């Protein structure tokens, strides 16, 4: 009986996810949203790590790299749907200001998969994967408060923290 309650709970969460409520189809609690965000982000990170572990043998395993990297990209992008709601996130991605990013990102994903899985071309897969990396970085930086300026500030802060820690620890 407890298993039936758990399965109906999962089904209830899925139906809440895609229901047509007043908050644009995403009526999960804040805790469920944050858990979904971090879970998707974790899956994306796992896929990225697995893809980067294949970089030494990229020429031989370009298809596996492309699929893992694309899955990582999609999980990372999808994680933000948990925070905003899927429809709001899609509307935001298709807004006029975000359209260049969305087009570059979607085209790079499709091109990476096409050249890796259909054409079996490592030479064409690698530039598409690099474009995908750049589009993902652009996406992530654009969501940091303050945009590029905020990113540079945070990078300098992190760099100075690392430098002080290394200097203190290694007595350089």
Long-range contacts (C-beta under 8 A, 24 or more apart in sequence): 17-86, 18-86, 23-85, 24-85, 24-87, 24-88, 25-85, 25-86, 25-87, 26-81, 26-82, 26-84, 26-85, 26-86, 26-87, 26-88, 28-82, 33-82, 33-83, 34-82, 34-83, 36-79, 36-82, 37-79, 37-80, 37-82, 37-83, 38-79, 39-79, 40-75, 40-76, 40-78, 40-79, 40-82, 41-75, 41-76, 41-79, 43-71, 43-72, 43-75, 44-71, 44-72, 44-73, 44-74, 44-75, 44-76, 44-79, 45-72, 45-76, 46-72, 47-71, 47-72, 47-75, 48-72, 48-76, 58-122, 58-126, 59-122, 62-116, 62-120, 62-122, 62-125, 62-126, 63-116, 63-117, 63-120, 63-125, 65-116, 65-125, 65-129, 66-112, 66-113, 66-115, 66-116, 66-117, 66-125, 66-128, 66-129, 67-113, 67-116, 67-117, 69-112, 69-129, 69-132, 69-133, 70-109, 70-112, 70-113, 70-132, 73-105, 73-109, 73-132, 73-136, 74-109, 76-136, 76-140, 77-105, 77-136, 77-139, 80-143, 101-135, 101-138, 101-139, 101-142, 104-131, 104-135, 104-138, 105-132, 105-135, 105-136, 105-139, 108-132, 108-135
